[in-house]
């Protein structure tokens, strides 16, 4: 039985029971220490400059989303991270007052340390054992795992508050080859038809197929006995509201690390956030893009325009000649100028998800709509499905990976969609207006 979270109030605190050990609470806005949850090393107002990514001789990224996306998540991050999820752990909520012990607590005083207080804000215990996280607080894998757990909790809390009657099912899964993840899914809520926010933290040896794909994109990898150890983690989400005037959003942020035979480690970050409205609302588009631009601008004035264009180019439905939505930002293979600077950039982007999107849902979820507008939403969702199944490299990689957990890979798909043969909206209609933008992307923030 999956864990179910009812409506989450600002003061709520629940804990997950696992084999008699104390678990972790649903994010209450502020954690037990009465402050916003942040992972170790959160920079505050610190900024960095010169963020970028290395390219192949041909000018393209060394590794496209096919592998990084595949390894680092579930929906938009589907692939090896979604492969062989043999075990979905069953968890249940118990009151905070039970006094059960935290996972992997070695000493009584550890129950009250800084890491435990931070983790008390999450939807479920971290994938990695707390003793391991506590032993490497400065390691990027620790920082990134805490960031994606924090992001998952913040987004789920915001969605639950907007929906009012939402119930999230929370599935913890384990990957026999190493690692696991946490999938939080809401279906048939008052506001959201389907909303999924998932994290994955996986490790093991890269498959030969994955290694070949990396080499084909320009990476030089030194294997030992044909093995290439890797670690990958990410957060991925797709949110489909019921009201056709409230837009769909997708985001994912991920970190990937490999260790070559000589001990050298290669690493990179990827991710992005994009908006898919059924109908065009220019104020909404400007708000969404401006919020993302502000997050990018903290780290360099060239980042937003570069990653905005990358987003427009990537989410292109070739056979339709149109984009999936009105874009946002998208990037992959970010590995310069330093690991810490790129992490801070990704952290800023992740923290921009809620303020970029939740105001739009609050604005529109009670709008009146006609049967014709609902029909158009269903047709646009059909386009969403087409992109994910036909063009998204991560989803395709995951679907064709033996042992993949298809349920998690397809989490990004809406509950309902529609296809009509040769459908074309009337000229000068609201439906034709959004199509024009999807065919010719605009600069929403100048």
C-alpha positions as CSV (number, residue, x, y, z in Angstrom):
1,X,0.0,0.0,0.0
2,X,1.4,3.4,-0.9
3,X,1.7,6.1,1.6
4,X,-1.1,8.7,1.4
5,X,-0.7,12.3,2.5
6,X,-3.9,14.3,3.1
7,X,-4.0,18.0,2.9
8,X,-0.8,19.4,4.3
9,X,-1.3,22.4,6.6
10,X,1.5,24.9,7.5
11,X,1.9,23.2,10.9
12,X,1.6,19.6,9.8
13,X,4.3,17.1,10.7
14,X,4.0,13.4,9.9
15,X,6.5,10.7,10.0
16,X,7.0,7.6,7.9
17,X,7.4,4.3,9.6
18,X,9.9,1.8,8.2
19,X,10.7,-1.4,10.1
20,X,10.0,0.3,13.4
21,X,12.4,3.2,12.8
22,X,11.5,6.8,12.8
23,X,10.9,8.3,9.3
24,X,10.6,11.8,7.9
25,X,7.8,14.2,7.7
26,X,5.9,15.8,4.9
27,X,7.3,19.3,4.2
28,X,5.6,21.8,6.4
29,X,6.9,25.0,4.8
30,X,9.4,25.3,7.7
31,X,11.1,22.4,9.4
32,X,11.3,21.5,13.1
33,X,14.0,24.2,13.6
34,X,11.4,26.8,12.4
35,X,13.3,27.9,9.3
36,X,13.2,27.2,5.6
37,X,14.9,23.9,4.9
38,X,18.1,24.2,3.0
39,X,20.8,21.7,2.2
40,X,24.3,22.0,3.6
41,X,26.2,24.8,1.9
42,X,23.2,26.8,0.8
43,X,24.7,30.0,-0.5
44,X,22.2,32.6,0.6
45,X,22.9,35.7,-1.6
46,X,26.3,34.5,-3.0
47,X,26.6,34.7,-6.8
48,X,28.9,33.3,-9.3
49,X,30.0,34.1,-12.8
50,X,31.1,32.4,-16.0
51,X,28.8,29.4,-15.8
52,X,29.0,27.3,-19.0
53,X,29.3,23.9,-20.5
54,X,31.9,22.2,-22.7
55,X,31.2,21.3,-26.3
56,X,32.2,18.9,-28.9
57,X,34.3,20.0,-31.9
58,X,31.0,20.4,-33.8
59,X,29.8,22.9,-31.2
60,X,27.1,20.8,-29.7
61,X,26.9,19.5,-26.1
62,X,29.2,16.5,-25.3
63,X,26.2,14.5,-24.1
64,X,22.6,15.2,-24.9
65,X,19.7,14.5,-22.6
66,X,19.4,10.9,-23.8
67,X,21.8,9.5,-21.2
68,X,21.8,12.1,-18.4
69,X,18.0,12.3,-18.5
70,X,17.8,8.5,-18.7
71,X,20.0,7.9,-15.7
72,X,18.9,10.6,-13.3
73,X,15.2,10.5,-12.8
74,X,11.8,9.0,-13.4
75,X,9.4,11.0,-15.7
76,X,11.5,13.4,-17.7
77,X,14.6,11.7,-16.2
78,X,13.6,8.2,-17.2
79,X,16.0,5.5,-18.2
80,X,18.6,3.6,-16.2
81,X,17.5,5.4,-13.1
82,X,14.1,3.9,-13.8
83,X,15.5,0.5,-14.7
84,X,15.2,-2.5,-12.5
85,X,13.2,-0.8,-9.7
86,X,12.5,-4.3,-8.4
87,X,11.2,-3.3,-5.0
88,X,8.6,-0.6,-4.1
89,X,8.7,-0.2,-0.3
90,X,5.5,0.0,1.6
91,X,5.3,2.8,4.1
92,X,2.7,4.3,6.4
93,X,2.2,7.5,8.3
94,X,2.5,7.5,12.1
95,X,2.2,10.4,14.5
96,X,5.2,12.5,15.4
97,X,4.9,11.5,19.0
98,X,5.7,7.9,18.6
99,X,9.3,8.4,19.5
100,X,10.5,5.9,17.0
101,X,14.2,6.2,16.0
102,X,15.5,7.9,12.8
103,X,16.9,5.7,10.0
104,X,20.5,4.6,10.6
105,X,20.8,6.6,13.9
106,X,24.1,5.5,15.5
107,X,24.0,7.6,18.7
108,X,21.1,9.3,20.5
109,X,22.6,12.8,19.9
110,X,22.5,12.2,16.2
111,X,18.7,12.4,16.3
112,X,19.0,16.1,17.0
113,X,21.9,17.0,14.7
114,X,21.6,19.5,11.8
115,X,21.2,16.9,9.1
116,X,18.4,15.2,11.0
117,X,16.6,18.5,11.4
118,X,16.9,19.2,7.7
119,X,15.7,15.8,6.7
120,X,12.7,16.1,9.0
121,X,11.2,18.3,6.3
122,X,11.2,15.8,3.5
123,X,8.4,13.6,2.1
124,X,10.3,10.4,3.1
125,X,13.7,9.4,4.4
126,X,16.7,10.0,2.0
127,X,17.6,7.2,-0.3
128,X,21.2,7.2,1.0
129,X,21.7,6.0,4.6
130,X,22.0,9.0,7.0
131,X,25.3,7.7,8.3
132,X,26.8,7.9,4.9
133,X,25.4,11.4,4.3
134,X,26.7,12.5,7.7
135,X,30.1,11.2,6.8
136,X,30.5,13.2,3.6
137,X,28.7,16.5,4.1
138,X,30.8,18.4,1.6
139,X,30.5,15.8,-1.2
140,X,28.4,16.9,-4.1
141,X,26.3,13.7,-4.1
142,X,25.2,14.6,-0.5
143,X,24.4,18.2,-1.4
144,X,22.5,17.2,-4.5
145,X,20.5,14.5,-2.8
146,X,19.4,16.9,-0.1
147,X,18.5,19.6,-2.7
148,X,16.3,17.3,-4.8
149,X,14.6,16.0,-1.6
150,X,14.0,19.6,-0.5
151,X,12.6,20.5,-3.9
152,X,10.3,17.5,-4.0
153,X,8.9,18.4,-0.6
154,X,8.5,22.1,-1.3
155,X,6.7,21.4,-4.6
156,X,4.4,18.7,-3.1
157,X,3.5,21.0,-0.2
158,X,2.7,23.9,-2.5
159,X,0.5,21.6,-4.8
160,X,-1.3,20.1,-1.8
161,X,-2.2,23.6,-0.4
162,X,-3.5,24.8,-3.8
163,X,-5.5,21.6,-4.4
164,X,-7.2,21.6,-1.0
165,X,-8.2,17.9,-1.0
166,X,-5.1,16.4,-2.5
167,X,-3.8,13.0,-1.5
168,X,-0.2,12.1,-2.6
169,X,0.8,8.5,-2.9
170,X,4.4,8.2,-1.9
171,X,6.3,5.1,-3.2
172,X,9.8,4.3,-2.1
173,X,11.5,2.0,-4.5
174,X,14.9,0.3,-4.5
175,X,17.1,-0.6,-7.4
176,X,18.9,-3.9,-6.9
177,X,21.9,-2.6,-8.8
178,X,22.2,0.3,-6.4
179,X,20.2,3.2,-5.0
180,X,16.5,3.9,-5.4
181,X,14.0,6.7,-5.3
182,X,10.8,8.3,-4.0
183,X,7.8,8.9,-6.3
184,X,5.0,11.3,-5.1
185,X,1.9,11.2,-7.2
186,X,-1.4,13.0,-6.9
187,X,-4.4,11.9,-9.1
188,X,-7.9,13.2,-9.4
189,X,-7.5,16.1,-7.0
190,X,-9.8,19.2,-6.9
191,X,-7.4,21.2,-9.0
192,X,-4.9,18.8,-10.4
193,X,-5.8,15.9,-12.6
194,X,-2.4,14.4,-12.2
195,X,0.8,15.7,-10.6
196,X,4.0,13.7,-10.1
197,X,7.2,14.8,-8.3
198,X,9.8,12.1,-8.1
199,X,13.5,11.8,-7.1
200,X,16.0,9.1,-7.9
201,X,19.5,8.4,-6.5
202,X,21.1,5.5,-8.3
203,X,24.6,4.1,-8.7
204,X,26.3,1.1,-10.2
205,X,28.1,0.3,-13.4
206,X,27.2,2.0,-16.7
207,X,25.8,-0.4,-19.2
208,X,27.7,-0.9,-22.4
209,X,24.8,0.6,-24.4
210,X,24.9,3.7,-22.2
211,X,28.7,4.0,-22.5
212,X,28.5,3.7,-26.3
213,X,25.9,6.5,-26.4
214,X,28.2,8.7,-24.4
215,X,31.2,7.9,-26.6
216,X,29.1,8.7,-29.7
217,X,28.5,12.2,-28.2
218,X,32.2,12.9,-27.8
219,X,33.1,11.6,-24.3
220,X,36.4,9.7,-23.9
221,X,35.9,7.1,-21.2
222,X,38.5,4.8,-19.6
223,X,36.9,1.6,-18.4
224,X,38.4,-1.2,-16.3
225,X,37.4,-4.7,-17.3
226,X,34.6,-3.2,-19.3
227,X,33.1,-1.5,-16.2
228,X,32.4,2.2,-15.6
229,X,31.1,3.1,-12.2
230,X,28.5,5.9,-12.1
231,X,26.3,7.9,-9.7
232,X,23.2,9.8,-10.9
233,X,20.5,11.7,-9.1
234,X,17.7,14.0,-10.0
235,X,14.2,15.4,-9.3
236,X,11.6,15.3,-12.1
237,X,8.0,16.6,-12.1
238,X,5.1,17.0,-14.5
239,X,1.9,18.7,-13.3
240,X,-1.4,18.5,-15.3
241,X,-4.2,20.8,-13.9
242,X,-7.9,20.0,-14.6
243,X,-8.8,23.6,-15.8
244,X,-7.8,24.2,-19.4
245,X,-6.8,27.8,-18.4
246,X,-4.2,26.6,-15.9
247,X,-1.0,25.5,-17.6
248,X,1.0,22.3,-17.4
249,X,4.5,22.5,-16.1
250,X,7.5,20.2,-16.3
251,X,10.8,20.5,-14.6
252,X,13.8,18.3,-13.8
253,X,17.3,18.9,-12.3
254,X,20.0,16.3,-12.2
255,X,23.6,15.5,-11.4
256,X,25.7,12.7,-13.0
257,X,29.2,11.5,-12.0
258,X,31.4,8.7,-13.4
259,X,34.7,7.3,-12.2
260,X,37.1,6.2,-14.8
261,X,39.7,3.3,-14.5
262,X,42.5,5.7,-13.5
263,X,40.4,7.2,-10.7
264,X,39.5,10.4,-12.6
265,X,36.0,11.6,-12.1
266,X,33.8,13.3,-14.7
267,X,30.7,15.1,-13.6
268,X,28.0,17.4,-15.1
269,X,24.6,18.9,-14.3
270,X,21.5,19.1,-16.4
271,X,17.9,20.1,-16.2
272,X,15.3,22.8,-17.0
273,X,11.8,24.0,-16.5
274,X,9.1,24.6,-19.2
275,X,5.5,25.7,-19.4
276,X,2.7,24.2,-21.6
277,X,-0.4,26.2,-21.6
278,X,-3.6,25.2,-23.4
279,X,-4.4,28.9,-24.2
280,X,-2.1,31.8,-24.4
281,X,-2.0,34.3,-21.6
282,X,0.7,36.8,-22.1
283,X,0.9,37.9,-18.5
284,X,1.4,34.3,-17.4
285,X,4.1,33.7,-20.0
286,X,5.9,36.9,-18.9
287,X,5.7,36.0,-15.2
288,X,7.0,32.5,-15.8
289,X,9.9,33.5,-18.0
290,X,10.8,36.5,-15.9
291,X,11.0,34.3,-12.8
292,X,13.3,31.9,-14.5
293,X,15.4,34.8,-15.9
294,X,15.9,36.2,-12.4
295,X,17.1,32.9,-11.2
296,X,19.6,32.6,-14.1
297,X,20.7,36.2,-13.9
298,X,22.1,35.7,-10.4
299,X,24.8,33.6,-12.1
300,X,25.4,35.4,-15.4
301,X,23.5,37.5,-17.9
302,X,24.1,35.2,-20.8
303,X,22.5,32.1,-19.2
304,X,18.8,32.7,-19.6
305,X,18.9,33.6,-23.3
306,X,21.2,30.6,-24.1
307,X,19.1,28.1,-22.1
308,X,15.8,29.6,-23.3
309,X,16.8,29.0,-26.9
310,X,18.0,25.5,-26.0
311,X,14.6,24.8,-24.5
312,X,12.8,26.0,-27.6
313,X,14.9,23.9,-29.8
314,X,14.7,20.7,-27.7
315,X,10.9,20.6,-27.1
316,X,10.1,20.5,-30.8
317,X,7.5,18.1,-32.2
318,X,9.1,17.6,-35.6
319,X,6.1,16.0,-37.4
320,X,3.8,18.8,-36.2
321,X,6.2,21.7,-36.8
322,X,5.4,23.1,-33.4
323,X,6.9,23.2,-29.8
324,X,5.4,21.3,-26.9
325,X,4.8,24.6,-25.0
326,X,6.0,28.1,-24.6
327,X,9.4,27.1,-23.4
328,X,11.4,28.1,-20.4
329,X,15.0,27.0,-19.8
330,X,16.9,23.8,-20.6
331,X,20.5,22.8,-20.3
332,X,22.8,19.7,-20.1
333,X,26.5,18.9,-19.6
334,X,27.2,21.9,-17.4
335,X,30.6,21.2,-16.0
336,X,32.3,24.6,-15.7
337,X,33.6,26.8,-14.2
338,X,33.4,24.7,-11.0
339,X,31.2,22.1,-9.4
340,X,30.1,24.4,-6.6
341,X,29.2,27.3,-8.9
342,X,27.1,25.0,-11.2
343,X,25.4,23.5,-8.1
344,X,24.5,27.0,-6.9
345,X,23.0,27.8,-10.3
346,X,21.0,24.6,-10.3
347,X,19.9,25.3,-6.7
348,X,18.6,28.8,-7.8
349,X,16.7,27.2,-10.7
350,X,15.1,24.6,-8.4
351,X,14.0,27.2,-6.0
352,X,12.3,29.2,-8.8
353,X,9.8,26.4,-9.6
354,X,7.2,27.2,-7.0
355,X,7.2,31.0,-7.5
356,X,7.2,30.7,-11.3
357,X,4.2,28.3,-11.4
358,X,2.0,28.3,-8.3
359,X,0.7,31.8,-8.8
360,X,-0.5,30.8,-12.3
361,X,-2.5,27.9,-11.0
362,X,-4.0,30.0,-8.2
363,X,-5.0,32.6,-10.8
364,X,-6.8,30.2,-13.1
365,X,-8.0,27.0,-11.4
366,X,-11.5,28.4,-10.8
367,X,-11.8,30.0,-14.2
368,X,-15.0,29.1,-16.1
369,X,-14.5,27.1,-19.3
370,X,-16.6,25.6,-22.1
371,X,-16.7,22.1,-23.4
372,X,-14.9,23.3,-26.5
373,X,-12.0,24.6,-24.3
374,X,-11.8,21.3,-22.5
375,X,-11.7,19.5,-25.8
376,X,-8.8,21.7,-26.9
377,X,-7.0,20.9,-23.7
378,X,-7.4,17.2,-24.4
379,X,-6.0,17.6,-27.9
380,X,-3.0,19.6,-26.6
381,X,-2.3,16.9,-24.1
382,X,-2.2,14.5,-27.0
383,X,0.7,16.6,-28.4
384,X,2.3,16.4,-25.0
385,X,2.2,12.6,-25.1
386,X,3.5,12.5,-28.7
387,X,6.6,14.5,-27.7
388,X,7.3,12.4,-24.7
389,X,7.0,9.0,-26.5
390,X,8.4,9.9,-29.9
391,X,11.1,12.5,-29.2
392,X,12.1,12.7,-25.6
393,X,15.5,10.9,-25.6
394,X,15.4,10.1,-21.9
395,X,11.9,8.5,-22.1
396,X,12.8,6.5,-25.1
397,X,16.0,5.3,-23.6
398,X,14.2,4.1,-20.5
399,X,11.4,2.4,-22.4
400,X,14.0,0.3,-24.3
401,X,16.2,-0.5,-21.3
402,X,15.6,-4.1,-20.1
403,X,14.2,-4.2,-16.6
404,X,12.9,-0.6,-16.6
405,X,10.0,0.3,-14.3
406,X,7.6,1.5,-17.0
407,X,5.1,2.7,-14.4
408,X,7.5,5.3,-13.2
409,X,8.7,6.2,-16.7
410,X,5.2,7.0,-17.8
411,X,4.3,9.0,-14.7
412,X,4.7,12.2,-16.8
413,X,1.7,11.3,-19.0
414,X,-1.7,12.9,-18.3
415,X,-4.7,10.8,-17.1
416,X,-6.7,11.8,-20.2
417,X,-5.8,13.0,-23.7
418,X,-7.4,13.0,-27.2
419,X,-6.5,12.6,-30.8
420,X,-8.6,13.8,-33.7
421,X,-7.6,13.1,-37.3
422,X,-6.4,16.2,-39.2
423,X,-7.8,18.5,-36.5
424,X,-7.2,22.2,-37.3
425,X,-8.6,25.1,-35.3
426,X,-10.5,28.0,-37.0
427,X,-8.5,31.0,-38.1
428,X,-8.2,33.9,-35.7
429,X,-9.5,31.7,-32.8
430,X,-7.9,31.4,-29.4
431,X,-6.8,28.0,-30.4
432,X,-5.0,29.3,-33.5
433,X,-3.3,32.0,-31.3
434,X,-1.5,29.5,-29.2
435,X,-0.5,27.5,-32.2
436,X,1.2,30.5,-33.7
437,X,3.3,30.9,-30.6
438,X,4.2,27.2,-30.6
439,X,5.3,27.5,-34.2
440,X,7.2,30.7,-33.8
441,X,8.7,31.1,-30.2
442,X,8.7,34.6,-28.7
443,X,11.1,36.4,-26.4
444,X,8.9,37.0,-23.4
445,X,11.4,38.9,-21.3
446,X,13.6,41.5,-22.9
